[in-house]
């Protein structure tokens, strides 16, 4: 009987101790105060993929080059890939709609005067598109120099290097970047 009483006493003691938590009766504590909002920061620059069309003329005054400075909304990093395409031609689809034909630079053409190359270089701040030829560039026809349209794509390094993206195919590049033709702004240079 002593064992049963001792066992019963131990169970009752255990139950009574477990109903109390550190001497508190289980009431909720007071709510804390909300923190203060911080000061809003400045808008950052867009470091995502950017695609821009530029239109300009190659002239002797500009040494047969078209210079485009990136606006503040575009930041180019050392690891980014800058691609430049020339609007080479247009065709029609089955609905009679115009379809642009783009070619990645550098692009070499055989013209009546000799070999002509559209080429480019870039920095973190700008793109310079220029003509090179084995003849006097002053002999070029307006169709090779006037109202030329170029598409510049700034591809973040991580987007370019982690896939087998075909840089020669502007449609594949834009699809990879999630950019549609209707979203590409065109800048007309003087």
C-alpha positions, 0 to 999 in steps of 0.5 A: 500500500505504501508503494501505491500511495507513494506512486499516487503522490508522485503523479499528483505532484507532477500534475500540479507542477506541470500546470504552472509555467515558471509561476505564471498563470498563462496570461498573454504578455503586453504587445510590443511597440512597432518599429519606426519606418526608415527613410526612403532611399533613392531609386537605384539604376536598372541593372537588369537586361536592357535592349535599346534601338538607336538610329543615326547617320554615318558622316565624314564629320563624325569620322563615320561613327555613331556614338551612343552614351548609355543613360543613367537608367542603364549600368553596364558591369565588367561581367556584362555582355554588350551586343550590337545588331544592325537592322539589315533588311525587312521581309513580310510574314504570311499576314503581310506584316513587316519582319525585321532581319537583324545581324550581329556586329561585326558585319562585313559586306561586299559592296561595289567599292570593296569590303565594308565592315560595320563594327563597334566597341564599348565601355561601361558608359557608351557604345561606338559603332563605326565603319571600316573599309578598304576604300574611301568611305566617302564613296559609300551610297546613302543606303549604307550610311543614312538612317541606320538602325542598331539594336543594343542589348546589354546582357547581364553576365550571369544571364549570358554565361549560364546558358548556351544562348545563341548571341547571333539570334536576336530573337533568342537573346530577347526571349532569354531576357524576357524583352518583347519588340514592343518594349524596345525604345528607339532613340534617334541620334542627330 
